[in-house]
Amino acid sequence: MTNVNLNGIVDMSKGKRKRKKVFRPTSHYKLSEVIQKINNGQVRIRRNAEDKAYKQFGWGLPDIKNAYKKLRSRHFDKTDVSDYKEGVALDFYKATIYGEKIYTHFYIDDKSGFLIINSFHEQ
């Protein structure tokens, strides 16, 4: 960057570079709370999620729970509203866990306090 000061002297030094702010969407539910629900046994895995995990990865319920414990904020994809339950936010995650590319979404039920895993399958 070339700057000329008031005396007409050219400054050839590099100016400070501004760092671009990277927009990272944030999840509706905290992963720490999700993991706590799993550890406390407050989790329900929908049948279709269980079936797909088994058919696509050979994974059972303990494997799904362990995969959830490996999720990190960088795996977060988006939050959306449920088509089936009015006003319920779903968090979507994409991750490679145990060498498998997974895509999953879940919510925490307000009434029961349980983590509900709706979907778990290949990306």
Helices and strands as residue ranges (DSSP letters): E 3-4, E 10-11, H 31-39, E 43-45, H 47-57, H 61-69, G 73-75, E 76-81, E 89-97, E 100-108, E 115-122
